[in-house]
Amino acid sequence: MRARSLSLDFATHSEFDLCASKGRTSHTGSEGRAVRMLAAARSMSAFALRRARFPTHVTRYAPGSLAPLARRAVASPLCAASEAAAKGPATPAGGDAKAPYPPLKVTAPGRVVALGDVHGDIGQARRALSIAGVLGDGGDAVNPEWTGGDTVVVQVGDVLDRGDDEIAILILLQKLHKQAEAQGGAVYILNGNHEVLNVSGDFRYVTQGAFQESMRFGEHLVNLFGSAFKEAFGGGEDDPRKKQVKARVGLFSPGGPLAQQLAMNSTVLIVNDTVFAHGGLMPRHVEFGLERLNNAVADWMRGAEISSEEDRTALGMAIGSVKDSVVWNRTFGTENFVTDSDRDRACEVLGNTLDAITEKYGPATRLVVGHTPQLGGCNGECDGRIWRIDVGMSFGVVGADPEVIEI
């Protein structure tokens, strides 16, 4: 039986809304300049993109004008992006950053649990978290109960698309992270290819329910912060479909509230001796610098101008639409290799990658990836050096029974 999907009452999630909206001040340092949140958007009609721009005057709040709201927000990795962005735009990778970049390496004192792609299915996501032992029965949709102690949870990306409850899942994971931090644990989300698609303005996999969720979330931001945001989230549109699309563009385009939240998610994360990436890693990524990849993606999502050749290269390696970029890579995702030679080649590349990471960043024993649904469930290969954990649990994919791995 399918886990019941939980409806989202945005009025109960002011904390997420507040920290998202604080990021709107990230462009106030450039007087007279319109928000560049659509600079990297693609694949949407030019008409829709043009009509989705923020009103110029929204970008001209005086510093501190949102301070009363800022004081009400509670710090978390998601809120941190908006809070820091309010102080000034992010600088290119390797520069003197005014906003924190997502982590590359963290230490887990206790259990490490990983779960794969959840694709907008909050019922299945909650089942997976319950299986992992970190979500208790004592909470509800508004106030979840963290039961993981000092456990570190890594969700390997693709929260977005194919399901109706994407923002609800982001809120759920944020709330669990805050409780986990108080007990020495954490919840990390990686950026997957579907996060990249949405920030790029490519909504081909967005469900009707998710468009409606975006519209409701945009309406809630308008209710909180006034009519200045109305046009940005489609409030002036009479056509429901145009309003939904415009709201989503406003939320997810570079510099938008949810894009700024996603900017605080790592694209590559090392927890103790385990490396996590949505699709996969190659030796050239390590040689170039994994932190550069994380930082370039964060800058792009925040709406910073990606002008240097180095940053463009980093962005291409991380999220470019090539078969070996980090979020699109399927080199190690094959559940059943056609030949032993194919398997041996993949394992050799994997070994070289882990060796390179070990030399540059410290011990790297295994790589954990999502992205490619595994019809037989979570599985490992190459003597345990690769673990594939996308089981297609979302009912927008195959609706498989949720599975997690514990390391």
C-alpha positions in Angstrom: 0.0 0.0 0.0 1.3 3.4 -0.9 2.3 5.6 2.0 -0.2 8.4 2.3 1.1 11.7 0.9 1.0 14.5 3.5 -0.4 17.9 2.6 1.7 21.0 3.4 0.2 23.8 5.4 2.7 26.6 4.7 1.3 28.7 7.5 3.0 26.3 9.9 6.5 26.6 8.4 7.4 30.2 9.0 10.9 29.4 9.9 11.7 27.9 6.5 9.9 30.7 4.8 11.7 33.4 6.8 15.2 32.1 6.1 14.3 31.7 2.4 13.1 35.2 2.1 16.0 36.8 3.9 18.1 35.8 0.8 16.2 38.4 -1.2 18.6 41.0 0.2 21.6 39.3 -1.4 21.5 41.7 -4.3 21.1 45.0 -2.4 24.8 45.8 -2.8 24.4 46.7 -6.5 22.4 50.0 -6.6 20.1 50.2 -9.6 20.7 46.6 -10.7 17.8 44.2 -11.3 18.1 40.8 -9.7 20.1 38.4 -11.9 18.2 35.4 -10.7 17.4 34.3 -14.3 20.9 34.7 -15.7 21.6 31.0 -16.0 18.0 29.9 -16.7 17.4 27.8 -19.8 14.9 25.6 -21.4 11.9 27.7 -20.4 10.1 29.8 -23.0 11.5 33.3 -23.3 8.1 34.7 -22.6 7.8 32.9 -19.2 11.3 33.9 -18.1 10.8 37.5 -19.0 7.6 37.8 -17.1 9.0 36.1 -14.1 11.6 38.7 -13.2 11.4 40.3 -9.8 10.3 44.0 -9.7 13.5 46.1 -9.6 12.4 47.9 -6.5 12.3 44.6 -4.6 16.1 44.5 -4.9 16.6 47.9 -3.2 15.7 47.3 0.4 18.0 49.2 2.7 20.4 47.1 4.7 18.7 45.8 7.8 15.1 46.4 6.5 14.3 42.8 7.0 16.1 42.6 10.4 13.0 42.0 12.5 12.3 39.0 10.3 15.9 37.9 10.4 15.9 37.8 14.1 13.0 35.4 14.1 14.8 32.9 12.0 16.8 30.1 13.6 20.1 29.2 12.1 20.5 26.0 10.1 22.4 25.0 7.0 19.5 26.0 4.9 19.0 29.3 6.6 22.7 30.0 6.6 22.7 30.6 2.8 20.1 33.3 3.0 21.5 34.9 6.2 25.0 35.1 4.7 23.7 36.3 1.4 22.0 39.2 3.1 25.4 40.5 3.9 26.5 40.6 0.3 26.8 38.5 -2.9 28.9 35.4 -2.9 32.4 35.6 -4.4 33.8 33.2 -7.0 35.2 29.9 -5.9 38.5 30.4 -4.2 37.8 34.1 -3.4 37.2 35.9 -0.1 33.7 34.6 0.4 31.1 36.7 2.2 28.7 33.7 2.3 29.5 30.3 3.6 30.1 27.5 1.1 28.7 24.0 1.6 31.1 21.6 3.3 33.3 19.1 1.5 34.5 17.1 4.6 32.7 16.4 7.8 33.2 14.1 10.7 30.5 11.8 12.0 30.9 10.7 15.6 28.2 8.0 15.4 26.2 6.2 12.8 26.2 7.3 9.1 23.1 6.5 7.2 22.4 7.3 3.5 19.2 7.3 1.5 18.7 7.7 -2.2 16.6 9.8 -4.5 13.1 10.7 -3.0 11.7 12.7 -5.9 8.9 14.6 -4.3 7.3 11.6 -2.5 7.1 12.6 1.2 5.4 9.5 2.2 8.2 7.3 0.9 10.8 9.7 2.3 9.3 9.4 5.8 9.3 5.7 5.5 13.0 5.7 4.6 13.8 7.9 7.5 11.8 5.7 9.8 13.7 2.6 8.5 16.9 4.5 9.2 15.8 4.9 12.8 15.9 8.7 12.8 12.2 9.6 12.4 10.0 8.7 15.3 6.3 8.1 15.6 5.8 10.9 18.1 5.9 13.7 15.6 3.6 14.8 12.8 3.8 16.6 9.5 4.5 19.9 11.2 6.8 18.8 14.1 8.7 15.7 13.1 10.5 13.8 15.9 14.3 13.1 15.5 15.3 9.8 17.1 18.7 9.4 15.6 20.9 10.9 18.4 24.3 11.7 16.9 23.5 9.9 13.6 24.6 11.7 10.4 22.1 11.2 7.5 23.1 11.9 3.9 20.4 12.2 1.2 22.2 11.9 -2.1 20.1 14.4 -4.1 17.0 14.5 -6.4 14.5 15.7 -3.8 12.9 17.6 -6.7 10.7 16.4 -9.6 8.4 13.5 -10.3 6.4 14.0 -7.1 4.1 16.5 -5.6 5.7 17.3 -2.2 9.2 18.6 -2.9 9.1 21.7 -0.7 7.5 19.7 2.1 10.5 17.3 2.0 13.0 20.1 2.1 11.2 21.5 5.2 11.1 18.0 6.8 14.8 17.5 6.3 15.6 21.0 7.6 13.6 20.5 10.8 15.2 17.1 11.4 18.6 18.6 10.9 18.0 21.2 13.5 17.0 18.6 16.1 19.9 16.4 15.0 22.5 19.2 15.5 21.4 19.6 19.1 22.3 15.9 19.7 25.6 15.9 17.7 24.1 14.6 14.5 23.2 16.2 11.1 21.1 15.8 8.0 22.9 16.6 4.7 21.3 16.9 1.3 23.3 16.7 -1.9 22.5 18.5 -5.1 21.4 16.1 -7.8 20.7 16.6 -11.5 17.1 17.4 -10.8 18.0 20.2 -8.5 20.2 21.5 -11.3 17.4 21.2 -13.9 15.1 23.3 -11.8 17.6 26.0 -11.0 18.3 26.0 -14.8 14.6 26.6 -15.5 14.0 23.2 -16.9 10.7 22.0 -15.5 10.0 19.1 -17.8 9.7 16.6 -14.8 7.7 18.8 -12.5 4.3 17.4 -11.6 1.1 19.4 -11.6 1.0 19.0 -7.8 4.5 20.4 -7.5 3.6 23.4 -9.6 0.6 24.0 -7.2 2.9 23.5 -4.2 5.2 26.2 -5.6 2.3 28.6 -6.2 1.1 28.1 -2.6 4.6 28.6 -1.2 5.0 31.8 -3.3 1.6 33.0 -2.0 2.7 32.4 1.5 5.8 34.5 1.0 3.7 37.3 -0.4 1.4 37.1 2.6 4.5 37.3 4.9 6.4 40.1 3.2 3.9 42.1 1.3 2.7 42.9 -2.2 6.2 43.9 -3.4 6.8 40.2 -3.9 3.4 39.6 -5.7 4.7 40.0 -9.2 7.7 37.8 -8.6 5.6 34.8 -7.7 2.9 35.2 -10.3 0.4 37.1 -8.2 -0.6 39.2 -11.1 -1.5 36.3 -13.3 -5.1 35.4 -13.8 -4.3 32.2 -15.7 -3.7 29.4 -13.0 -1.1 27.6 -15.2 0.9 30.7 -15.9 0.8 31.7 -12.2 2.1 28.3 -11.2 5.0 28.4 -13.7 5.9 31.9 -12.8 5.9 31.1 -9.1 8.3 28.2 -9.7 10.6 30.3 -11.8 10.7 32.9 -9.1 11.5 30.4 -6.4 14.1 28.3 -8.1 15.9 30.5 -10.6 19.4 31.5 -9.5 19.1 34.0 -6.6 15.6 32.9 -5.8 14.6 31.8 -2.3 14.8 28.1 -2.9 17.8 28.3 -5.2 19.6 30.0 -2.3 18.6 27.2 0.0 19.9 24.6 -2.4 23.2 26.6 -2.7 24.0 25.4 0.8 23.9 21.8 -0.2 27.1 20.0 -1.2 27.6 18.5 -4.6 30.4 16.3 -3.2 30.5 15.4 0.5 33.1 13.3 2.4 31.9 11.9 5.7 34.7 10.1 7.5 36.1 7.8 4.9 33.0 7.6 2.7 32.5 9.9 -0.4 29.0 10.9 -1.5 28.1 12.2 -4.9 24.8 12.1 -6.7 26.0 10.5 -10.0 29.7 9.8 -9.6 33.3 11.1 -9.5 36.2 10.8 -11.9 39.9 11.3 -11.3 39.8 14.6 -13.2 37.3 16.0 -10.7 39.6 15.3 -7.8 42.6 16.7 -9.6 40.8 19.9 -10.4 39.6 20.2 -6.8 36.3 19.0 -5.2 35.9 22.1 -3.1 36.0 24.2 -6.3 33.1 22.1 -7.7 31.0 22.7 -4.5 31.8 26.4 -4.5 31.0 27.0 -8.1 27.6 25.3 -7.9 26.8 27.4 -4.8 27.8 30.6 -6.5 25.7 29.8 -9.5 22.6 29.0 -7.5 23.0 32.2 -5.4 22.9 34.2 -8.7 26.6 35.2 -8.7 28.1 35.9 -12.1 30.2 33.0 -13.2 32.8 34.9 -15.3 36.2 33.3 -14.8 37.3 30.4 -16.9 38.2 28.4 -13.8 34.7 28.8 -12.4 33.1 27.9 -15.7 35.2 24.8 -15.9 34.3 23.9 -12.3 30.6 24.4 -13.1 30.8 22.2 -16.2 32.5 19.4 -14.3 30.0 19.5 -11.5 26.7 20.0 -13.3 27.3 20.2 -17.0 25.2 18.0 -19.3 28.0 15.6 -20.1 28.0 12.0 -19.2 30.9 12.3 -16.7 29.9 15.4 -14.7 29.2 14.8 -11.1 25.4 15.0 -11.1 24.9 13.2 -14.4 27.6 10.4 -14.2 26.4 6.8 -14.5 29.9 5.2 -14.8 29.4 3.3 -11.6 25.6 3.1 -11.5 25.2 0.1 -13.7 23.4 -2.6 -11.8 24.5 -5.4 -14.1 27.4 -4.8 -16.3 27.1 -6.4 -19.7 30.6 -8.0 -19.6 33.3 -8.6 -17.0 35.5 -6.2 -18.9 33.0 -3.4 -18.5 32.9 -4.1 -14.8 36.7 -4.3 -14.5 37.1 -1.0 -16.3 34.6 0.8 -14.1 36.2 -0.6 -11.0 39.6 0.5 -12.2 38.4 4.1 -12.7 36.7 4.0 -9.3 39.9 2.8 -7.6 41.9 5.5 -9.3 39.3 8.1 -8.1 39.3 6.9 -4.5 43.2 6.8 -4.5 43.3 10.3 -5.7 40.9 11.5 -3.0 42.9 9.6 -0.4 46.1 11.4 -1.5 44.5 14.8 -1.6 41.9 14.8 1.2 42.5 11.8 3.4 41.2 8.2 3.5 38.5 7.4 1.0 37.3 3.8 1.3 34.1 3.9 -0.8 31.8 6.0 -3.0 28.0 6.1 -2.5 25.9 7.3 -5.4 22.2 7.7 -6.4 20.9 8.8 -9.7 20.4 5.4 -11.4 17.5 3.4 -10.0 18.5 -0.1 -8.9 15.7 -2.6 -9.5 17.3 -5.1 -7.1 17.6 -2.6 -4.2 20.7 -1.1 -2.7 23.8 -2.9 -3.8 27.6 -2.8 -3.8 30.3 -3.8 -6.2 34.1 -3.5 -6.8 34.8 -5.1 -3.4 32.6 -2.7 -1.6 34.1 0.4 -3.0 30.9 1.5 -4.7 27.4 1.5 -3.2 24.3 2.3 -5.3 21.4 3.5 -3.2 18.7 4.9 -5.6 16.1 2.2 -5.4 13.4 4.3 -7.2 11.3 4.6 -4.0 9.2 7.6 -5.2 5.9 6.6 -6.8 6.9 9.0 -9.5 9.6 6.6 -10.5 8.9 2.9 -9.7 7.4 3.1 -6.1 9.9 0.5 -4.7 10.0 -0.2 -1.0 12.3 2.3 0.6 15.8 1.2 1.5 18.7 2.9 3.3 22.3 1.8 4.0 24.2 2.2 7.3 27.9 2.7 7.1 
